[in-house]
Amino acid sequence: MRITQTAPKNLMDSSGKPMVGQFDGIPQDLGVELFRYKNEMDNSASRWRQYFDYKQFQFVSVISDNYIIGVALADIRYLGSAFCYVYDIQNNALIEETWLRPFSIDTATSPSPYSSVAHIGGKDVQFNIVDGQWQVVLNTRNVKADLRLLPFPNQSLPLSMCTPTGYNGWTYTQKHNALRIEGNLSVLDNNVDLTRSLANYDFSAGYMRRETSWRWASINHKAKGTTLGLNLAAGVNETGSCENVFWVNGERHLLGPVHFDFVRSNDKEAQEPTRWRIYSDDGQVDLEFQSVNCRSEKLNLWLLKSNFRQFIGHFSGYIQDDQGTIHRLNNAIGLTEDHFARW
């Protein structure tokens, strides 16, 4: 049995240490200004490091009958960046827009997963969070949107957790899959019916490792009257816990660690179909993933590097929930990701 705790109002305790573990609910503030950050020699970190070592990124994916939309915004202090892509499922075609802002000029983020505003590019991309509820506003060449992401049922809990990272850092991660969508969405001037659409979000922030890498998988799926959401990851939150979780009709099931077995490819090969196996030692997860397309980006800016690949494809296999029920998938569309960052 995995132990959870009530989410604190502020992630930092009275001594300036982050509270760690799995939470039932959302902290109102990460308390970044209260964090007592020390360097590798146990001395207080400089104000420069206190500011520039903090990283925050947010991501939303929307799955409709005809399109997948992925939109992300990252503030790593030295650089603000964002992307918004549209994947046409029937035509296997992907188009995207990107934004890069040195020293996060024209970029705004707030260290609260409960009440905050984030935007970039003259507000081309906006994430607004009010009382824990996400609003996504997009005004790009390809996508116009004003969306609200809502849990179903309303009492559905997100993944909400904090773990120690590196020698003296920490990472807060909050994710929620299989969310219903209200609002308006237009892709290439065509209105999109949101009746059967699902979404997921990711809010991750903290004092992460200077060199960070992760593997990730995400599913939002409806089948035979059941709504399934899945988040699996390896590489960031493995100190004492992990961020693997499965939602069945909104009910959260915390899972154990998983392995990602795949062959890493170069730029040209990334566009070719690749096969992944994602599985757990305890037998609760055993999935195969076959990619059909990929959104990739490489940045080599001397001190900063990013090698990013997000694959779109289909999952088959099974996940076992906490009650022992096995849920089988057959060509369920979803995402995987392989990312290296030096920031």
C-alpha positions in Angstrom: 0.0 0.0 0.0 1.4 3.4 -1.0 1.1 6.1 1.7 -0.2 9.6 0.8 -0.6 12.8 2.8 -2.8 15.9 2.8 -1.2 18.5 0.5 0.4 21.4 2.5 -0.6 25.0 1.8 3.0 25.8 1.3 5.5 23.2 0.1 8.2 24.6 2.4 8.1 23.9 6.1 9.1 26.4 8.8 12.8 25.6 8.4 12.8 26.1 4.6 12.9 22.5 3.7 10.5 21.0 1.1 7.9 18.6 2.3 8.3 15.4 0.3 6.0 12.5 -0.6 2.7 11.9 -2.4 -0.1 14.4 -1.7 -3.8 14.2 -1.8 -4.5 17.6 -3.3 -2.5 20.6 -4.5 -0.2 22.9 -2.6 -1.2 26.5 -3.0 2.4 27.7 -3.2 5.8 26.1 -3.7 7.4 28.6 -1.4 10.5 29.1 -3.6 11.4 32.3 -1.7 11.4 30.4 1.6 13.7 27.5 0.4 17.0 27.4 2.2 19.2 26.5 -0.8 22.8 25.4 -0.1 25.6 24.6 -2.4 27.6 21.3 -2.6 29.8 22.5 0.3 26.8 23.1 2.6 27.1 26.8 2.4 24.2 29.1 1.6 23.8 29.4 -2.2 24.2 32.9 -3.7 21.2 34.9 -4.8 22.4 34.3 -8.4 22.1 30.5 -8.0 18.9 30.8 -5.9 17.3 32.5 -8.9 18.9 30.8 -11.9 18.8 27.2 -10.6 15.0 27.2 -10.4 13.3 25.7 -13.4 9.6 25.4 -14.3 7.8 23.9 -17.2 4.1 23.2 -18.1 2.6 21.0 -20.8 -0.9 20.2 -22.0 -2.0 17.6 -24.5 -5.4 17.5 -26.1 -6.7 14.3 -27.9 -9.6 14.6 -30.2 -11.0 12.3 -32.9 -9.0 14.0 -35.6 -6.1 15.8 -33.9 -3.6 15.7 -31.1 -2.4 19.1 -29.9 0.7 19.4 -27.7 1.7 22.7 -26.1 4.5 23.4 -23.7 6.0 26.4 -22.0 9.3 26.3 -20.1 11.1 28.9 -18.0 14.7 27.9 -17.2 15.7 31.5 -16.3 18.4 31.7 -19.0 15.8 31.0 -21.6 12.1 31.0 -22.1 10.7 28.6 -24.7 7.5 27.1 -25.9 6.1 25.0 -28.7 2.6 24.2 -30.0 2.1 21.4 -32.5 -0.9 19.9 -34.3 -0.9 16.3 -35.3 -3.4 15.3 -38.0 -4.3 11.7 -37.1 -5.8 10.6 -40.4 -3.1 12.1 -42.6 -0.2 11.4 -40.2 1.0 15.0 -40.6 2.5 17.3 -38.0 2.9 21.1 -38.0 4.3 23.3 -35.3 5.3 26.7 -34.0 8.1 27.5 -31.6 9.1 30.4 -29.4 12.6 31.1 -27.9 13.2 34.1 -25.6 16.7 34.7 -24.2 16.7 35.3 -20.4 12.9 34.6 -20.5 12.1 38.0 -22.0 8.4 38.1 -22.9 7.9 35.1 -20.7 6.0 34.9 -17.4 5.5 32.0 -15.0 4.4 31.7 -11.3 5.6 29.1 -8.8 2.1 28.0 -7.8 0.3 24.9 -9.2 -2.9 26.2 -7.6 -3.3 29.8 -8.7 -0.9 31.2 -11.4 -0.5 32.6 -14.8 2.1 31.6 -17.5 2.5 33.0 -21.0 4.9 33.7 -23.8 5.0 35.4 -27.2 2.7 38.3 -26.5 0.3 35.7 -24.9 0.2 33.5 -27.9 0.4 30.7 -25.4 -1.3 31.0 -22.0 -1.8 28.7 -19.1 -4.1 30.1 -16.4 -4.7 28.1 -13.2 -7.5 29.2 -10.8 -8.2 27.2 -7.7 -6.3 24.2 -9.3 -8.4 24.3 -12.5 -6.5 24.8 -15.8 -7.5 27.1 -18.6 -5.5 27.0 -21.9 -5.7 30.0 -24.2 -3.9 29.7 -27.6 -3.7 32.3 -30.3 -1.3 30.9 -32.8 -1.2 30.6 -36.6 -2.6 27.1 -36.5 -4.6 26.9 -33.3 -7.2 29.1 -31.6 -8.4 27.9 -28.3 -10.0 28.8 -25.0 -10.2 25.5 -23.0 -11.0 24.5 -19.5 -9.6 21.1 -18.3 -12.0 19.5 -15.8 -11.5 16.3 -13.7 -14.2 13.7 -14.1 -15.7 13.1 -11.7 -15.0 16.3 -9.8 -13.3 14.6 -6.9 -10.7 12.9 -9.1 -7.2 13.5 -7.6 -4.1 14.5 -9.6 -0.7 13.1 -9.2 0.9 15.6 -6.8 4.3 14.9 -5.3 7.7 16.2 -4.3 11.0 14.3 -4.1 14.6 15.3 -3.3 16.7 15.9 -6.4 20.5 15.8 -6.6 22.4 16.9 -3.5 20.3 19.7 -2.2 17.5 20.2 -4.8 13.9 19.1 -5.1 11.3 18.6 -7.8 7.5 19.2 -7.5 5.5 17.4 -10.1 1.7 17.5 -10.7 0.0 15.7 -13.5 -3.6 14.7 -14.3 -4.8 12.6 -17.3 -8.1 11.8 -18.8 -9.6 15.2 -18.1 -12.8 16.3 -19.9 -12.7 19.6 -21.9 -15.0 22.5 -22.1 -14.6 25.6 -24.4 -13.7 26.3 -28.0 -11.0 24.9 -30.2 -10.2 25.7 -33.8 -7.5 24.0 -35.8 -6.5 25.5 -39.2 -9.8 27.5 -39.1 -11.8 24.3 -38.6 -13.9 24.0 -35.4 -13.2 20.8 -33.4 -15.9 18.9 -31.6 -14.8 18.4 -28.0 -17.5 16.0 -27.0 -15.2 12.9 -27.0 -12.0 14.8 -26.5 -9.7 14.3 -23.5 -6.7 16.2 -22.1 -3.8 16.0 -19.6 -1.5 18.5 -18.0 1.9 18.6 -16.4 3.2 21.2 -13.9 6.8 20.5 -12.9 9.2 22.8 -11.1 12.0 23.0 -8.7 15.8 22.8 -8.3 16.5 20.0 -10.7 19.8 18.4 -11.6 22.1 20.5 -13.9 21.9 17.6 -16.3 18.5 16.0 -16.4 17.0 13.3 -18.6 13.8 11.4 -18.6 11.6 9.0 -20.4 7.8 9.4 -20.3 4.5 7.9 -21.5 1.0 9.3 -21.5 -2.4 7.9 -22.4 -5.9 9.5 -22.5 -8.3 6.9 -23.7 -12.0 5.9 -23.8 -13.2 2.4 -24.5 -16.4 0.5 -23.7 -17.7 3.1 -21.3 -14.4 3.4 -19.4 -12.1 6.4 -19.4 -8.5 5.6 -18.8 -5.5 7.9 -18.1 -1.9 6.9 -17.6 1.3 8.7 -16.7 4.6 6.8 -16.6 8.1 8.3 -16.2 11.6 7.5 -15.3 14.6 9.8 -14.7 13.5 12.6 -12.4 11.3 11.5 -9.4 12.8 8.3 -8.2 14.2 9.3 -4.7 11.8 7.5 -2.4 8.8 7.6 -4.7 7.9 7.8 -8.4 5.4 9.6 -10.6 3.6 6.6 -12.1 -0.2 6.7 -11.9 -3.2 5.3 -13.6 -6.7 6.8 -13.6 -9.8 4.6 -14.1 -13.0 6.7 -14.5 -11.2 9.4 -12.5 -10.1 7.2 -9.7 -6.3 7.5 -9.0 -4.2 4.4 -8.7 -0.5 4.9 -7.8 1.9 2.5 -9.5 5.4 1.4 -8.9 8.6 2.1 -11.0 8.7 1.1 -14.6 11.4 0.3 -17.2 11.5 2.0 -20.7 13.1 -0.4 -23.2 13.8 1.2 -26.6 16.6 2.0 -29.1 17.6 5.6 -29.1 17.7 7.0 -32.6 19.2 9.9 -34.5 17.3 12.7 -36.2 16.5 10.9 -39.4 15.7 7.6 -37.6 13.4 9.4 -35.1 10.9 9.9 -38.0 10.8 6.2 -38.7 8.5 3.9 -36.7 10.1 2.8 -33.4 9.0 0.2 -30.9 9.1 0.6 -27.1 8.4 -1.7 -24.3 7.3 -0.2 -21.0 7.0 -2.6 -18.1 7.3 -3.0 -14.3 9.0 -5.6 -12.2 5.8 -6.2 -10.2 3.9 -7.2 -13.3 1.3 -4.3 -13.0 2.4 -2.7 -16.3 3.3 -4.3 -19.6 2.9 -2.2 -22.7 4.2 -2.0 -26.2 4.3 1.3 -28.0 4.7 1.7 -31.8 5.4 5.3 -33.0 4.0 6.8 -36.1 5.3 10.4 -35.9 7.7 12.5 -33.8 8.1 16.1 -32.7 11.8 16.7 -32.2 14.1 19.6 -31.4 17.9 19.9 -30.7 19.4 23.0 -29.1 23.1 23.3 -28.5 23.8 26.7 -26.9 27.1 25.9 -25.2 26.1 26.0 -21.6 22.6 24.9 -22.4 21.6 21.9 -24.3 18.3 20.1 -25.1 17.7 16.9 -27.1 14.0 16.5 -27.2 11.8 13.8 -28.9 8.1 13.4 -28.3 6.7 10.4 -30.2 3.0 9.9 -31.2 1.9 6.4 -31.6 -0.2 3.5 -30.3 -0.1 1.4 -27.1 -1.1 -2.2 -26.7 -0.8 -4.4 -23.6 -2.2 -4.1 -20.1 -2.2 -2.1 -16.8 -3.4 -3.6 -13.5 -5.0 -1.3 -11.0 -4.9 -1.3 -7.2 -7.9 -3.6 -7.0 -6.2 -6.2 -9.2 -8.4 -5.5 -12.3 -6.5 -5.8 -15.5 -7.3 -3.2 -18.2 -6.2 -4.1 -21.7 -5.3 -1.7 -24.5 -5.3 -2.4 -28.2 -3.8 0.4 -30.4 -4.7 3.2 -28.0 -3.2 6.4 -29.2 -0.8 8.2 -26.9 2.6 9.8 -26.4 6.1 8.9 -25.3 9.1 11.2 -24.8 12.9 10.9 -24.6 14.6 14.1 -23.4 18.1 15.2 -22.3 18.5 18.7 -20.9 21.5 20.6 -19.5 20.2 23.7 -17.9 
